[in-house]
Amino acid sequence: MKKFHLLINIIAWGILAAAFIHLCFKWNNMPEITGVHFDSDGEFDVYASKKYVAYPYIVGIVFLLLLQLGDIAARKVKLGVKTNAKGESILREEIRGLLDLNKLFVSGLAVYWSELVIYQHNMEERPVSFGMTLLFVAFLTVCTSIPVIKRIYPL
């Protein structure tokens, strides 16, 4: 599983890096003042310097680093669930999997946001809603698996 988590990290950071390289190629063709923020209807409500297109990357980097800290904690911190070593190992992997999904979502959202700003398109609600729904279902799955793990792998 170590290689799987490493692969997810490489993909998440790679998506962000590839999109940043794309931004570098498009930079000179972008207007100096551009839409940079969306309202609740997905339309631009803030117009500012094109330098603000870097904001999604900053947010993406910060969240990926925070999620990586969560991954480190999931590997090392005592979970506090009364189960044997096998059950604790399974729960740790579930938590790390949830964090991996979050990493992919964060990098994908940052890229989506950046591309919308680069090309000045309004935000569609569906991709973001789908990703958030997927994360919520994954979170509920991990939460509901805890009693099952405790029952199958008692202390």
C-alpha positions as CSV (number, residue, x, y, z in Angstrom):
1,M,0.0,0.0,0.0
2,K,2.9,2.3,0.4
3,K,3.4,2.5,-3.3
4,F,-0.3,3.2,-3.8
5,H,-0.2,6.2,-1.4
6,L,3.0,7.4,-3.1
7,L,1.4,7.1,-6.5
8,I,-1.6,9.2,-5.3
9,N,0.8,11.9,-4.0
10,I,2.7,12.0,-7.3
11,I,-0.6,12.2,-9.2
12,A,-2.0,15.0,-7.0
13,W,1.2,17.1,-7.1
14,G,1.7,16.3,-10.8
15,I,-1.8,17.5,-11.7
16,L,-1.1,20.8,-9.9
17,A,2.4,21.1,-11.5
18,A,1.2,20.4,-15.0
19,A,-1.6,23.0,-14.7
20,F,0.9,25.5,-13.4
21,I,3.1,24.9,-16.5
22,H,0.0,25.3,-18.6
23,L,-0.6,28.7,-16.9
24,C,2.9,29.8,-17.7
25,F,2.3,29.1,-21.4
26,K,-1.0,31.0,-21.3
27,W,0.2,33.9,-19.1
28,N,1.1,36.4,-21.9
29,N,-2.3,35.9,-23.7
30,M,-4.3,36.7,-20.6
31,P,-5.7,40.2,-20.1
32,E,-4.2,42.2,-17.2
33,I,-7.6,42.5,-15.5
34,T,-9.5,39.2,-15.4
35,G,-12.3,37.5,-13.5
36,V,-10.8,35.7,-10.5
37,H,-13.6,34.8,-8.1
38,F,-17.1,33.2,-8.6
39,D,-20.4,34.0,-7.0
40,S,-22.9,31.4,-5.9
41,D,-24.3,31.2,-9.5
42,G,-20.8,30.3,-10.8
43,E,-20.3,33.7,-12.5
44,F,-17.4,36.0,-11.9
45,D,-18.0,38.6,-9.2
46,V,-14.5,39.8,-8.6
47,Y,-12.2,41.2,-11.3
48,A,-8.6,41.8,-10.5
49,S,-5.0,41.5,-11.7
50,K,-4.2,38.3,-13.5
51,K,-1.6,37.7,-10.8
52,Y,-4.5,36.4,-8.7
53,V,-4.8,33.3,-10.9
54,A,-2.0,32.0,-8.7
55,Y,-4.4,31.8,-5.8
56,P,-5.8,28.4,-6.7
57,Y,-2.3,27.0,-6.7
58,I,-1.5,28.5,-3.4
59,V,-4.7,27.1,-1.9
60,G,-3.9,23.7,-3.5
61,I,-0.4,23.6,-2.2
62,V,-1.4,24.5,1.4
63,F,-4.2,21.9,1.4
64,L,-2.0,19.2,-0.1
65,L,0.6,19.9,2.6
66,L,-2.1,19.8,5.4
67,L,-3.5,16.6,4.0
68,Q,0.1,15.1,4.0
69,L,0.4,16.0,7.6
70,G,-2.9,14.2,8.2
71,D,-1.5,11.2,6.4
72,I,1.6,11.2,8.7
73,A,-0.7,11.5,11.7
74,A,-2.8,8.6,10.4
75,R,0.3,6.4,10.3
76,K,1.7,7.3,13.7
77,V,-0.9,8.6,16.1
78,K,-2.9,6.1,18.3
79,L,-6.4,6.0,16.9
80,G,-8.1,5.3,20.2
81,V,-10.4,2.6,18.7
82,K,-10.6,-0.5,20.8
83,T,-9.5,-3.1,18.3
84,N,-6.5,-5.4,17.7
85,A,-3.5,-4.6,15.6
86,K,-5.1,-5.9,12.4
87,G,-8.3,-3.8,12.9
88,E,-6.2,-0.8,13.6
89,S,-4.2,-1.4,10.5
90,I,-7.3,-1.6,8.4
91,L,-8.7,1.6,9.9
92,R,-5.5,3.4,9.3
93,E,-5.6,2.4,5.6
94,E,-9.2,3.6,5.3
95,I,-8.3,6.9,6.8
96,R,-5.3,7.2,4.5
97,G,-7.5,6.3,1.5
98,L,-9.9,9.1,2.5
99,L,-7.0,11.5,2.7
100,D,-5.8,10.3,-0.7
101,L,-9.2,11.1,-2.2
102,N,-9.1,14.5,-0.6
103,K,-5.7,15.1,-2.2
104,L,-7.0,14.3,-5.6
105,F,-10.1,16.4,-5.1
106,V,-8.0,19.4,-3.9
107,S,-5.6,19.3,-6.8
108,G,-8.4,18.8,-9.3
109,L,-10.4,21.6,-7.9
110,A,-7.4,24.0,-7.9
111,V,-6.8,23.1,-11.6
112,Y,-10.5,23.4,-12.5
113,W,-10.6,26.8,-10.8
114,S,-7.4,28.0,-12.5
115,E,-8.5,26.8,-15.9
116,L,-11.8,28.7,-15.6
117,V,-9.9,31.9,-14.8
118,I,-7.4,31.4,-17.6
119,Y,-10.2,30.9,-20.2
120,Q,-12.7,33.1,-18.4
121,H,-15.5,30.5,-18.2
122,N,-18.2,30.5,-15.6
123,M,-18.0,27.7,-13.0
124,E,-20.2,24.7,-13.5
125,E,-21.6,23.4,-10.2
126,R,-21.8,19.7,-11.3
127,P,-18.0,18.7,-11.2
128,V,-17.5,20.3,-7.7
129,S,-20.8,18.9,-6.3
130,F,-19.9,15.4,-7.6
131,G,-16.5,15.5,-6.0
132,M,-17.8,16.8,-2.7
133,T,-20.5,14.1,-2.7
134,L,-17.9,11.4,-3.4
135,L,-15.8,12.7,-0.5
136,F,-18.9,12.8,1.8
137,V,-19.8,9.2,0.9
138,A,-16.2,8.1,1.5
139,F,-16.2,9.8,4.9
140,L,-19.4,8.2,5.9
141,T,-18.1,4.8,4.8
142,V,-15.0,5.2,7.0
143,C,-17.2,6.3,9.9
144,T,-19.6,3.4,9.6
145,S,-16.8,0.9,9.2
146,I,-15.5,1.7,12.7
147,P,-18.1,-0.4,14.6
148,V,-17.7,-3.2,12.1
149,I,-13.9,-3.3,12.5
150,K,-14.3,-3.2,16.3
151,R,-16.7,-6.2,16.1
152,I,-14.6,-8.3,13.7
153,Y,-11.2,-7.4,15.2
154,P,-11.9,-7.1,19.0
155,L,-9.2,-6.1,21.4
